[in-house]
Amino acid sequence: MKTIPDTPIVIDGIDKIGLDGSRFLTRFCSNSTASPKPKVLLTCRLDPDIKEIIVGVPCIIIEYDKERQECLNFLRHHGTRYDKIETAHHDTLKWLWEHEQYRTWSSTSHSDLLLIEGKPGSGKSTLTKYFKDNFLEREPLAKQAIVASFFYSHREGELHTNHSNMLCSILYDVLHQNETFFFHFQSLYRRRLQHGAWSYDSLKNILLSFKKHPTKERLYLIVDAMDESGDKNRDNIIQLLHQLCHGDKDCPCIVKVFVSSRPINKLNHDSAEIENVIKMQNENTSDIIKFAESFLGELELDDKCRCKTKDYILQKAQGVFVWVSLVEKVLREYDAAGYADQEIYDFLESLPTELDSFYEYIVQKLEKNKPRDIKVGVKIFELVLFAFRPLRVPEIRQALAIPDNIDADYSPSDESFKDGLIKIKRIKKRIIHCGGDFLEIKGDDIVQFTHQTVITFFSRLLEPTSVISKFRMSEDDARHRISVTCIRYLMLFVARSAPENEPPNTESWEPAHFENYATHLQQRPFLDY
């Protein structure tokens, strides 16, 4: 076969003609040592027959979508916050779709930012989840849109407050849904193969480059709980979201940014520049009414008392859904105890109307528990507050079975450990009893505080000037005790690293020995932490 020097040859789709294509390629490659050598671009499916033919032929193989898939694997971030957010109560939050600020934001043909701002406990995250779950059905313009989201969370640990993780998650969602965006990543991805991980600034630049995407696309970025993100670079991220929504309005790619947050300095300063702002506490009155009517309807109250109770709750709630939820729990307890209608209403009037005061009321109730229960409660609170990541119920149980008093002697023993586990056999009930209304057990058996406002409340108990309480903690002491617990747990594991009756030399183990050992490790779930 004759070729013209320096003339590129393009062969496309040779895999589609079966055996004839393979024969042609075999003959063509047999001349690959000829001079001058042709430059050939071959585009086809890389099936086994073609792979075998080109073995030994000098070539560069670029597998379709391989780089994008590798890029996705690097960006992948497993967020856990979204699934733990309470689903909206039946028939609530529907006002969003008709809200003037929302309609303006969603209907414009240019990039724009919508800020959902609200006081702590007003239901911002629930609204954000509701929006994400429903807007594709409600908005005709969003049917073919790309949707990327990130839910910041202090309760989920450092990985969920980190801005680089947020950027990775957003970029992953975009690239996963639309492969045409890969060219924004490609050059940086190839450099990363030589120089390691991407920097925070590199991730920012990729996201910002979406403004200049050459084809018409509609992109929704949903970012929840900006106030729970890390302090470092938060202002920078807010500025980045502004940049995405401002500039050339003729760009084919339209970016709609949906952000929720408590009032924070940078957003407060910039809110004058944000045209579309919805303040939750000004809009959720109808939702609070529906929620109150729902649970009050399940209590054995006459109509007059029910109406009076609902009006009082609405008056005192001040737009704070979390306060209403706490009131629901204590009223249900009072109703279950058989108190008369007026007694229930009088009790309601005696409850604190500010969230922090209500949390102090819960602490006072817990302080009436037995000393042993208070000690367990403090240790659980420390584990939930200061562990590197959220802990599951079995991990909490095993951590509680390890003494953390550094002044006491400790001899690792299976017997003492098992005795400790027996004392906390009904661990879920112990968590709820010793932690009161501050703790909840969510999907996958994760133990966490019921709301971010609880963490804020406990952070004040850490201050030297805080009120004297049996639940007052020191962060340094708490972290030290967690370290002691971990070290002693490892000491216990090393002392009894293998099940009984197993040969000490693992080289002589049979498959049954390994299966037995795997079962043994499963009984030590705190090892994973």
Kinemage of the C-alpha trace (Angstrom):
@kinemage 1
@onewidth
@group {chain A} dominant
@subgroup {mainchain}
@vectorlist {calphas} color= white
{ca met a 1} P 0.000 0.000 0.000
{ca lys a 2} L 1.469 3.316 -1.077
{ca thr a 3} L 1.240 6.382 1.139
{ca ile a 4} L 2.075 10.014 0.625
{ca pro a 5} L 4.674 11.394 3.096
{ca asp a 6} L 3.263 13.575 5.905
{ca thr a 7} L -0.289 13.083 4.719
{ca pro a 8} L -2.596 12.168 7.623
{ca ile a 9} L -5.036 9.335 7.058
{ca val a 10} L -8.358 9.172 8.929
{ca ile a 11} L -10.148 5.814 9.166
{ca asp a 12} L -13.476 5.875 10.998
{ca gly a 13} L -15.805 3.030 11.945
{ca ile a 14} L -13.731 0.118 10.712
{ca asp a 15} L -15.209 -2.025 13.490
{ca lys a 16} L -18.643 -1.763 11.843
{ca ile a 17} L -17.731 -3.841 8.747
{ca gly a 18} L -16.765 -6.958 10.659
{ca leu a 19} L -14.342 -9.427 9.058
{ca asp a 20} L -13.570 -7.210 6.048
{ca gly a 21} L -12.490 -4.422 8.384
{ca ser a 22} L -10.212 -6.772 10.317
{ca arg a 23} L -8.600 -8.013 7.105
{ca phe a 24} L -8.028 -4.481 5.858
{ca leu a 25} L -6.507 -3.407 9.164
{ca thr a 26} L -4.258 -6.470 9.257
{ca arg a 27} L -2.939 -5.689 5.777
{ca phe a 28} L -2.563 -2.009 6.592
{ca cys a 29} L -0.614 -2.675 9.798
{ca ser a 30} L 1.658 -5.146 8.029
{ca asn a 31} L 3.020 -2.146 6.098
{ca ser a 32} L 3.593 -0.083 9.255
{ca thr a 33} L 7.353 -0.582 8.986
{ca ala a 34} L 7.409 0.864 5.491
{ca ser a 35} L 9.043 4.201 4.789
{ca pro a 36} L 7.784 6.865 4.800
{ca lys a 37} L 5.488 6.024 7.744
{ca pro a 38} L 1.896 7.245 7.472
{ca lys a 39} L 0.176 9.174 10.288
{ca val a 40} L -3.167 7.514 10.873
{ca leu a 41} L -6.110 8.492 13.066
{ca leu a 42} L -8.198 5.378 13.620
{ca thr a 43} L -11.539 5.827 15.407
{ca cys a 44} L -13.470 2.706 16.291
{ca arg a 45} L -14.579 0.435 19.105
{ca leu a 46} L -11.524 -1.242 20.611
{ca asp a 47} L -12.816 -4.829 20.457
{ca pro a 48} L -10.510 -7.855 21.096
{ca asp a 49} L -9.888 -8.531 17.380
{ca ile a 50} L -8.677 -4.990 16.715
{ca lys a 51} L -6.544 -4.998 19.867
{ca glu a 52} L -4.832 -8.171 18.664
{ca ile a 53} L -4.163 -6.717 15.209
{ca ile a 54} L -2.454 -3.529 16.452
{ca val a 55} L -0.204 -5.306 18.971
{ca gly a 56} L 3.368 -4.362 18.122
{ca val a 57} L 2.348 -1.421 15.940
{ca pro a 58} L 3.749 1.919 17.215
{ca cys a 59} L 0.628 3.761 18.303
{ca ile a 60} L -1.042 5.839 20.973
{ca ile a 61} L -4.372 4.416 22.161
{ca ile a 62} L -6.958 6.776 23.578
{ca glu a 63} L -9.970 4.841 24.817
{ca tyr a 64} L -13.224 6.746 24.483
{ca asp a 65} L -14.468 8.145 27.791
{ca lys a 66} L -11.691 6.485 29.787
{ca glu a 67} L -10.234 9.805 30.886
{ca arg a 68} L -13.634 11.196 31.840
{ca gln a 69} L -14.406 8.105 33.933
{ca glu a 70} L -11.040 8.363 35.680
{ca cys a 71} L -11.711 12.045 36.286
{ca leu a 72} L -15.113 11.189 37.786
{ca asn a 73} L -13.495 8.660 40.110
{ca phe a 74} L -11.146 11.356 41.371
{ca leu a 75} L -13.962 13.882 41.917
{ca arg a 76} L -16.377 11.420 43.529
{ca his a 77} L -17.499 12.529 47.008
{ca his a 78} L -19.950 10.512 49.064
{ca gly a 79} L -22.179 13.055 50.780
{ca thr a 80} L -24.359 11.784 53.617
{ca arg a 81} L -26.197 14.926 54.721
{ca tyr a 82} L -28.974 15.011 52.093
{ca asp a 83} L -30.535 11.697 53.133
{ca lys a 84} L -30.691 12.795 56.777
{ca ile a 85} L -32.610 16.019 56.208
{ca glu a 86} L -36.217 15.802 57.319
{ca thr a 87} L -38.672 15.474 54.457
{ca ala a 88} L -41.156 18.326 54.276
{ca his a 89} L -44.402 17.764 56.186
{ca his a 90} L -47.368 16.918 53.966
{ca asp a 91} L -48.720 19.854 51.975
{ca thr a 92} L -46.086 22.343 53.160
{ca leu a 93} L -43.614 24.569 51.288
{ca lys a 94} L -45.764 24.750 48.155
{ca trp a 95} L -45.730 28.535 48.461
{ca leu a 96} L -42.192 28.491 47.038
{ca trp a 97} L -43.331 27.913 43.453
{ca glu a 98} L -45.494 31.058 43.425
{ca his a 99} L -43.179 33.308 45.418
{ca glu a 100} L -42.333 36.460 43.464
{ca gln a 101} L -38.583 36.208 44.090
{ca tyr a 102} L -38.518 32.564 43.077
{ca arg a 103} L -40.550 33.150 39.907
{ca thr a 104} L -38.241 35.988 38.866
{ca trp a 105} L -35.135 33.865 39.481
{ca ser a 106} L -36.429 30.748 37.696
{ca ser a 107} L -37.962 32.420 34.646
{ca thr a 108} L -35.145 34.716 33.533
{ca ser a 109} L -33.055 33.691 30.533
{ca his a 110} L -29.743 34.614 32.130
{ca ser a 111} L -27.638 33.329 35.040
{ca asp a 112} L -28.917 34.336 38.459
{ca leu a 113} L -28.664 33.597 42.190
{ca leu a 114} L -31.489 32.941 44.662
{ca leu a 115} L -30.711 33.225 48.390
{ca ile a 116} L -32.876 31.414 50.961
{ca glu a 117} L -32.015 33.157 54.209
{ca gly a 118} L -33.459 32.339 57.603
{ca lys a 119} L -32.851 32.291 61.306
{ca pro a 120} L -31.598 29.043 62.902
{ca gly a 121} L -34.226 26.301 62.868
{ca ser a 122} L -36.548 27.964 60.348
{ca gly a 123} L -36.486 25.049 57.886
{ca lys a 124} L -33.957 26.165 55.258
{ca ser a 125} L -32.452 22.709 54.666
{ca thr a 126} L -35.882 21.098 54.480
{ca leu a 127} L -36.872 23.669 51.850
{ca thr a 128} L -33.644 23.071 49.911
{ca lys a 129} L -34.261 19.319 49.886
{ca tyr a 130} L -37.890 19.910 48.883
{ca phe a 131} L -36.746 22.138 46.016
{ca lys a 132} L -34.216 19.602 44.752
{ca asp a 133} L -36.734 16.758 44.927
{ca asn a 134} L -39.513 18.590 43.081
{ca phe a 135} L -38.307 21.376 40.832
{ca leu a 136} L -37.644 19.222 37.751
{ca glu a 137} L -41.342 18.321 37.697
{ca arg a 138} L -42.488 21.877 38.423
{ca glu a 139} L -40.266 23.829 36.031
{ca pro a 140} L -40.613 23.244 32.265
{ca leu a 141} L -37.282 24.998 31.620
{ca ala a 142} L -35.475 22.554 33.909
{ca lys a 143} L -36.536 19.331 32.186
{ca gln a 144} L -33.221 18.840 30.390
{ca ala a 145} L -31.119 20.731 32.914
{ca ile a 146} L -27.950 19.616 34.684
{ca val a 147} L -28.431 19.557 38.462
{ca ala a 148} L -25.460 19.675 40.845
{ca ser a 149} L -25.775 19.940 44.623
{ca phe a 150} L -23.885 19.966 47.884
{ca phe a 151} L -25.228 20.027 51.427
{ca tyr a 152} L -22.751 21.431 53.927
{ca ser a 153} L -23.051 19.971 57.421
{ca his a 154} L -21.112 20.565 60.598
{ca arg a 155} L -22.704 17.452 62.111
{ca glu a 156} L -21.338 15.201 59.358
{ca gly a 157} L -17.758 16.150 60.140
{ca glu a 158} L -14.880 17.894 58.426
{ca leu a 159} L -15.424 16.276 55.022
{ca his a 160} L -18.820 17.995 54.806
{ca thr a 161} L -17.596 21.489 55.696
{ca asn a 162} L -14.615 21.479 53.327
{ca his a 163} L -14.920 23.773 50.292
{ca ser a 164} L -12.706 21.628 48.056
{ca asn a 165} L -15.048 18.697 48.668
{ca met a 166} L -17.983 20.916 47.771
{ca leu a 167} L -16.320 21.875 44.475
{ca cys a 168} L -15.445 18.233 43.719
{ca ser a 169} L -19.041 17.191 44.358
{ca ile a 170} L -20.490 19.945 42.150
{ca leu a 171} L -18.014 19.240 39.347
{ca tyr a 172} L -18.702 15.504 39.587
{ca asp a 173} L -22.456 16.023 39.183
{ca val a 174} L -21.973 18.196 36.111
{ca leu a 175} L -19.451 15.923 34.397
{ca his a 176} L -21.444 12.794 35.248
{ca gln a 177} L -24.595 14.185 33.641
{ca asn a 178} L -23.052 15.818 30.568
{ca glu a 179} L -19.862 14.503 28.962
{ca thr a 180} L -19.499 17.574 26.725
{ca phe a 181} L -18.195 19.477 29.763
{ca phe a 182} L -15.089 17.279 29.910
{ca phe a 183} L -12.982 19.621 27.792
{ca his a 184} L -13.088 22.083 30.738
{ca phe a 185} L -11.312 19.403 32.794
{ca gln a 186} L -9.111 17.679 30.242
{ca ser a 187} L -5.868 19.652 30.264
{ca leu a 188} L -5.874 19.972 34.042
{ca tyr a 189} L -6.697 16.296 34.425
{ca arg a 190} L -3.718 15.297 32.271
{ca arg a 191} L -1.407 17.570 34.259
{ca arg a 192} L -2.713 16.012 37.466
{ca leu a 193} L -1.433 12.627 36.303
{ca gln a 194} L 2.065 14.088 36.573
{ca his a 195} L 1.705 16.459 39.524
{ca gly a 196} L -0.815 14.803 41.850
{ca ala a 197} L -4.027 16.176 43.373
{ca trp a 198} L -5.834 19.238 42.060
{ca ser a 199} L -5.581 22.417 44.064
{ca tyr a 200} L -8.518 24.355 45.459
{ca asp a 201} L -7.864 27.138 42.935
{ca ser a 202} L -7.840 24.645 40.056
{ca leu a 203} L -11.257 23.325 41.045
{ca lys a 204} L -12.585 26.888 41.267
{ca asn a 205} L -11.246 27.743 37.814
{ca ile a 206} L -12.934 24.723 36.239
{ca leu a 207} L -16.294 25.677 37.721
{ca leu a 208} L -15.893 29.293 36.642
{ca ser a 209} L -15.036 28.186 33.101
{ca phe a 210} L -18.559 26.755 32.730
{ca lys a 211} L -19.760 30.307 32.084
{ca lys a 212} L -18.047 30.075 28.690
{ca his a 213} L -19.355 26.649 27.723
{ca pro a 214} L -19.910 26.953 23.952
{ca thr a 215} L -23.286 25.187 23.705
{ca lys a 216} L -26.636 26.119 25.185
{ca glu a 217} L -27.071 24.403 28.535
{ca arg a 218} L -29.043 25.128 31.702
{ca leu a 219} L -27.175 24.359 34.904
{ca tyr a 220} L -28.622 24.401 38.442
{ca leu a 221} L -26.234 24.557 41.410
{ca ile a 222} L -27.868 23.863 44.778
{ca val a 223} L -25.802 24.681 47.879
{ca asp a 224} L -27.327 24.210 51.332
{ca ala a 225} L -26.197 25.521 54.730
{ca met a 226} L -23.451 27.864 53.606
{ca asp a 227} L -23.212 29.006 57.248
{ca glu a 228} L -22.066 25.490 58.252
{ca ser a 229} L -19.149 25.520 55.812
{ca gly a 230} L -15.562 26.046 56.934
{ca asp a 231} L -14.673 29.625 57.840
{ca lys a 232} L -11.545 29.509 55.689
{ca asn a 233} L -12.365 30.425 52.065
{ca arg a 234} L -16.107 30.772 52.732
{ca asp a 235} L -16.114 34.376 51.526
{ca asn a 236} L -14.150 33.255 48.503
{ca ile a 237} L -16.753 30.605 47.634
{ca ile a 238} L -19.593 33.120 47.972
{ca gln a 239} L -17.722 35.443 45.630
{ca leu a 240} L -17.257 32.546 43.176
{ca leu a 241} L -21.018 31.893 43.113
{ca his a 242} L -21.575 35.593 42.443
{ca gln a 243} L -19.122 35.479 39.542
{ca leu a 244} L -20.933 32.514 38.006
{ca cys a 245} L -24.160 34.514 37.941
{ca his a 246} L -22.822 37.844 36.732
{ca gly a 247} L -20.988 39.073 33.686
{ca asp a 248} L -21.863 38.426 30.054
{ca lys a 249} L -25.611 37.734 29.866
{ca asp a 250} L -25.229 36.460 26.290
{ca cys a 251} L -23.339 33.301 27.337
{ca pro a 252} L -25.088 30.179 25.973
{ca cys a 253} L -24.714 28.378 29.326
{ca ile a 254} L -27.201 29.637 31.934
{ca val a 255} L -26.218 28.993 35.568
{ca lys a 256} L -28.944 29.158 38.222
{ca val a 257} L -27.560 29.113 41.778
{ca phe a 258} L -29.817 28.216 44.737
{ca val a 259} L -28.164 28.941 48.113
{ca ser a 260} L -29.539 28.605 51.637
{ca ser a 261} L -27.904 29.989 54.753
{ca arg a 262} L -28.365 31.636 58.090
{ca pro a 263} L -27.478 35.327 58.022
{ca ile a 264} L -23.685 35.506 57.810
{ca asn a 265} L -21.440 38.522 57.306
{ca lys a 266} L -20.420 38.020 53.682
{ca leu a 267} L -23.934 37.166 52.512
{ca asn a 268} L -25.406 40.012 54.553
{ca his a 269} L -22.972 42.401 52.913
{ca asp a 270} L -23.705 41.051 49.454
{ca ser a 271} L -27.449 40.558 49.899
{ca ala a 272} L -27.995 44.143 48.773
{ca glu a 273} L -26.544 43.043 45.432
{ca ile a 274} L -28.625 39.847 45.316
{ca glu a 275} L -31.917 40.684 43.683
{ca asn a 276} L -33.729 37.522 44.768
{ca val a 277} L -33.821 36.858 48.528
{ca ile a 278} L -36.443 34.829 50.421
{ca lys a 279} L -36.459 35.082 54.215
{ca met a 280} L -37.809 31.808 55.619
{ca gln a 281} L -39.283 33.153 58.868
{ca asn a 282} L -41.406 35.579 56.829
{ca glu a 283} L -42.836 32.821 54.638
{ca asn a 284} L -43.290 29.675 56.752
{ca thr a 285} L -46.301 30.727 58.845
{ca ser a 286} L -48.695 28.598 56.792
{ca asp a 287} L -46.332 25.609 57.121
{ca ile a 288} L -46.166 25.965 60.907
{ca ile a 289} L -49.973 26.141 61.040
{ca lys a 290} L -50.320 22.945 58.996
{ca phe a 291} L -47.714 21.127 61.094
{ca ala a 292} L -49.310 22.248 64.378
{ca glu a 293} L -52.806 21.334 63.197
{ca ser a 294} L -51.530 17.900 62.193
{ca phe a 295} L -50.022 16.847 65.534
{ca leu a 296} L -52.607 18.666 67.662
{ca gly a 297} L -55.296 16.739 65.799
{ca glu a 298} L -53.776 13.537 67.188
{ca leu a 299} L -54.003 14.744 70.808
{ca glu a 300} L -57.169 14.242 72.839
{ca leu a 301} L -58.039 17.931 73.065
{ca asp a 302} L -61.448 19.521 72.616
{ca asp a 303} L -61.865 21.951 69.734
{ca lys a 304} L -61.626 25.069 71.884
{ca cys a 305} L -58.381 24.000 73.559
{ca arg a 306} L -56.908 22.776 70.281
{ca cys a 307} L -57.596 26.119 68.605
{ca lys a 308} L -56.178 28.070 71.550
{ca thr a 309} L -53.085 25.876 71.641
{ca lys a 310} L -52.478 26.289 67.911
{ca asp a 311} L -52.752 30.083 68.140
{ca tyr a 312} L -50.298 30.180 71.045
{ca ile a 313} L -47.767 28.004 69.187
{ca leu a 314} L -48.025 30.193 66.074
{ca gln a 315} L -47.567 33.350 68.138
{ca lys a 316} L -44.482 32.111 69.979
{ca ala a 317} L -42.802 30.170 67.155
{ca gln a 318} L -41.462 33.304 65.436
{ca gly a 319} L -40.806 31.252 62.327
{ca val a 320} L -38.607 28.676 64.132
{ca phe a 321} L -39.746 25.193 63.093
{ca val a 322} L -37.317 23.460 65.451
{ca trp a 323} L -39.013 25.075 68.460
{ca val a 324} L -42.403 23.821 67.251
{ca ser a 325} L -40.969 20.311 66.824
{ca leu a 326} L -39.658 20.329 70.417
{ca val a 327} L -43.046 21.532 71.667
{ca glu a 328} L -44.717 18.679 69.793
{ca lys a 329} L -42.588 16.069 71.601
{ca val a 330} L -43.282 17.352 75.126
{ca leu a 331} L -46.996 17.899 74.452
{ca arg a 332} L -47.334 14.335 73.194
{ca glu a 333} L -45.688 13.116 76.422
{ca tyr a 334} L -48.048 15.218 78.522
{ca asp a 335} L -51.070 14.029 76.564
{ca ala a 336} L -49.961 10.374 76.903
{ca ala a 337} L -49.777 10.895 80.690
{ca gly a 338} L -53.512 11.644 80.709
{ca tyr a 339} L -53.471 15.310 81.755
{ca ala a 340} L -56.595 17.405 81.245
{ca asp a 341} L -56.873 19.913 78.402
{ca gln a 342} L -56.295 22.992 80.565
{ca glu a 343} L -53.327 21.344 82.271
{ca ile a 344} L -51.768 20.674 78.882
{ca tyr a 345} L -52.292 24.288 77.844
{ca asp a 346} L -50.896 25.599 81.142
{ca phe a 347} L -47.862 23.367 80.662
{ca leu a 348} L -47.406 24.764 77.149
{ca glu a 349} L -47.404 28.301 78.512
{ca ser a 350} L -44.725 27.328 81.033
{ca leu a 351} L -42.316 26.160 78.325
{ca pro a 352} L -39.464 28.466 77.203
{ca thr a 353} L -40.252 30.363 74.017
{ca glu a 354} L -36.639 30.904 72.938
{ca leu a 355} L -34.693 28.010 71.440
{ca asp a 356} L -31.637 28.332 73.693
{ca ser a 357} L -33.867 28.525 76.771
{ca phe a 358} L -35.672 25.391 75.624
{ca tyr a 359} L -32.329 23.592 75.336
{ca glu a 360} L -31.474 24.702 78.877
{ca tyr a 361} L -34.826 23.236 79.955
{ca ile a 362} L -33.861 19.888 78.368
{ca val a 363} L -30.479 19.958 80.160
{ca gln a 364} L -32.233 20.566 83.475
{ca lys a 365} L -34.415 17.502 82.840
{ca leu a 366} L -31.342 15.372 82.044
{ca glu a 367} L -29.582 16.588 85.196
{ca lys a 368} L -32.305 14.860 87.226
{ca asn a 369} L -31.171 11.479 85.882
{ca lys a 370} L -29.063 9.091 87.921
{ca pro a 371} L -25.314 9.916 88.121
{ca arg a 372} L -24.512 6.877 85.980
{ca asp a 373} L -26.907 8.090 83.251
{ca ile a 374} L -25.366 11.576 83.346
{ca lys a 375} L -21.870 10.091 82.983
{ca val a 376} L -22.980 8.036 79.966
{ca gly a 377} L -24.749 11.069 78.503
{ca val a 378} L -21.638 13.238 78.777
{ca lys a 379} L -19.489 10.597 77.062
{ca ile a 380} L -22.010 10.201 74.231
{ca phe a 381} L -22.174 13.977 73.764
{ca glu a 382} L -18.365 14.139 73.631
{ca leu a 383} L -18.220 11.362 71.041
{ca val a 384} L -20.875 13.018 68.866
{ca leu a 385} L -19.307 16.465 69.212
{ca phe a 386} L -15.636 15.667 68.751
{ca ala a 387} L -15.255 12.382 66.879
{ca phe a 388} L -13.571 12.828 63.505
{ca arg a 389} L -16.650 11.477 61.737
{ca pro a 390} L -20.209 10.556 62.762
{ca leu a 391} L -20.341 7.300 64.711
{ca arg a 392} L -22.832 4.482 64.334
{ca val a 393} L -24.777 2.876 67.153
{ca pro a 394} L -22.515 -0.247 67.423
{ca glu a 395} L -19.416 1.985 67.505
{ca ile a 396} L -20.915 4.136 70.277
{ca arg a 397} L -21.730 1.002 72.259
{ca gln a 398} L -18.202 -0.377 72.041
{ca ala a 399} L -16.656 3.004 72.872
{ca leu a 400} L -18.857 3.240 75.982
{ca ala a 401} L -17.631 -0.198 77.104
{ca ile a 402} L -14.026 1.081 77.319
{ca pro a 403} L -13.138 3.048 80.508
{ca asp a 404} L -11.622 6.427 79.616
{ca asn a 405} L -10.378 7.523 83.046
{ca ile a 406} L -6.648 8.049 82.502
{ca asp a 407} L -5.961 7.908 86.248
{ca ala a 408} L -7.316 4.365 86.551
{ca asp a 409} L -5.243 1.277 85.702
{ca tyr a 410} L -6.377 -0.595 82.623
{ca ser a 411} L -5.721 -4.220 81.814
{ca pro a 412} L -7.181 -5.226 78.456
{ca ser a 413} L -9.473 -8.135 79.034
{ca asp a 414} L -12.232 -9.714 76.961
{ca glu a 415} L -14.144 -10.464 80.152
{ca ser a 416} L -14.271 -6.852 81.371
{ca phe a 417} L -15.075 -5.643 77.850
{ca lys a 418} L -17.954 -8.097 77.535
{ca asp a 419} L -19.231 -7.058 80.962
{ca gly a 420} L -19.202 -3.447 79.773
{ca leu a 421} L -21.156 -4.378 76.654
{ca ile a 422} L -23.750 -6.292 78.699
{ca lys a 423} L -24.442 -3.161 80.768
{ca ile a 424} L -25.348 -1.255 77.607
{ca lys a 425} L -27.110 -4.056 75.745
{ca arg a 426} L -30.123 -1.886 74.867
{ca ile a 427} L -27.884 0.796 73.440
{ca lys a 428} L -30.475 2.667 71.348
{ca lys a 429} L -32.694 3.140 74.391
{ca arg a 430} L -29.672 4.260 76.419
{ca ile a 431} L -28.734 6.833 73.779
{ca ile a 432} L -32.226 8.330 73.750
{ca his a 433} L -32.610 8.189 77.543
{ca cys a 434} L -29.191 9.680 78.358
{ca gly a 435} L -29.163 12.141 75.448
{ca gly a 436} L -32.757 13.312 75.664
{ca asp a 437} L -34.161 15.379 72.809
{ca phe a 438} L -30.654 16.413 71.766
{ca leu a 439} L -29.822 13.169 69.942
{ca glu a 440} L -31.361 11.151 67.149
{ca ile a 441} L -30.495 7.964 65.286
{ca lys a 442} L -30.733 8.435 61.534
{ca gly a 443} L -30.406 6.113 58.550
{ca asp a 444} L -27.514 3.653 58.675
{ca asp a 445} L -27.666 3.873 62.496
{ca ile a 446} L -25.760 7.174 62.652
{ca val a 447} L -25.983 8.959 66.029
{ca gln a 448} L -26.155 12.732 65.652
{ca phe a 449} L -27.549 15.887 67.197
{ca thr a 450} L -31.077 16.711 66.146
{ca his a 451} L -30.128 20.082 64.681
{ca gln a 452} L -27.186 22.391 64.088
{ca thr a 453} L -28.614 24.720 66.774
{ca val a 454} L -27.902 21.986 69.345
{ca ile a 455} L -24.205 22.042 68.407
{ca thr a 456} L -24.201 25.824 68.760
{ca phe a 457} L -25.811 25.472 72.189
{ca phe a 458} L -23.276 22.881 73.367
{ca ser a 459} L -20.396 24.991 72.063
{ca arg a 460} L -21.439 27.605 74.599
{ca leu a 461} L -21.288 24.979 77.367
{ca leu a 462} L -17.610 24.572 76.432
{ca glu a 463} L -16.840 28.189 77.276
{ca pro a 464} L -15.187 28.860 80.671
{ca thr a 465} L -17.819 31.504 81.425
{ca ser a 466} L -20.764 29.205 80.721
{ca val a 467} L -23.304 28.340 83.396
{ca ile a 468} L -22.375 25.579 85.808
{ca ser a 469} L -23.910 22.339 84.573
{ca lys a 470} L -23.379 18.627 85.053
{ca phe a 471} L -23.074 18.516 81.265
{ca arg a 472} L -20.444 21.230 81.012
{ca met a 473} L -17.495 19.920 78.973
{ca ser a 474} L -13.954 20.843 78.026
{ca glu a 475} L -12.976 20.261 74.403
{ca asp a 476} L -9.371 19.413 75.301
{ca asp a 477} L -10.468 16.928 77.972
{ca ala a 478} L -13.060 15.417 75.669
{ca arg a 479} L -10.568 14.865 72.850
{ca his a 480} L -8.102 13.412 75.341
{ca arg a 481} L -10.707 10.941 76.607
{ca ile a 482} L -11.587 9.904 73.056
{ca ser a 483} L -7.887 9.284 72.406
{ca val a 484} L -7.640 7.178 75.573
{ca thr a 485} L -10.701 5.194 74.486
{ca cys a 486} L -9.180 4.512 71.052
{ca ile a 487} L -5.783 3.484 72.464
{ca arg a 488} L -7.327 1.150 75.022
{ca tyr a 489} L -9.575 -0.367 72.388
{ca leu a 490} L -6.502 -1.121 70.277
{ca met a 491} L -4.753 -2.563 73.335
{ca leu a 492} L -7.706 -4.873 73.823
{ca phe a 493} L -7.623 -5.889 70.170
{ca val a 494} L -3.866 -6.565 70.174
{ca ala a 495} L -4.163 -8.598 73.377
{ca arg a 496} L -6.863 -10.723 71.762
{ca ser a 497} L -6.249 -10.190 68.058
{ca ala a 498} L -7.373 -13.668 67.033
{ca pro a 499} L -10.351 -15.812 68.042
{ca glu a 500} L -9.843 -18.595 70.510
{ca asn a 501} L -8.651 -21.983 69.268
{ca glu a 502} L -7.090 -20.539 66.101
{ca pro a 503} L -3.516 -21.597 65.200
{ca pro a 504} L -1.146 -18.701 66.029
{ca asn a 505} L 0.678 -19.059 62.697
{ca thr a 506} L -1.613 -17.714 59.934
{ca glu a 507} L 0.411 -19.569 57.264
{ca ser a 508} L -1.235 -22.775 58.435
{ca trp a 509} L -4.778 -21.385 58.316
{ca glu a 510} L -7.445 -23.008 56.195
{ca pro a 511} L -10.336 -21.027 54.587
{ca ala a 512} L -12.511 -21.778 57.627
{ca his a 513} L -9.938 -20.066 59.877
{ca phe a 514} L -10.069 -16.896 57.776
{ca glu a 515} L -13.871 -16.919 57.803
{ca asn a 516} L -13.807 -17.297 61.573
{ca tyr a 517} L -11.364 -14.396 61.839
{ca ala a 518} L -13.538 -12.179 59.629
{ca thr a 519} L -16.488 -12.921 61.911
{ca his a 520} L -14.307 -12.025 64.891
{ca leu a 521} L -13.411 -8.646 63.318
{ca gln a 522} L -17.068 -7.891 62.631
{ca gln a 523} L -17.607 -8.048 66.383
{ca arg a 524} L -15.174 -5.117 66.762
{ca pro a 525} L -16.937 -2.343 64.756
{ca phe a 526} L -15.088 0.470 66.563
{ca leu a 527} L -11.875 -0.692 64.827
{ca asp a 528} L -13.125 0.989 61.668
{ca tyr a 529} L -12.955 4.349 63.431
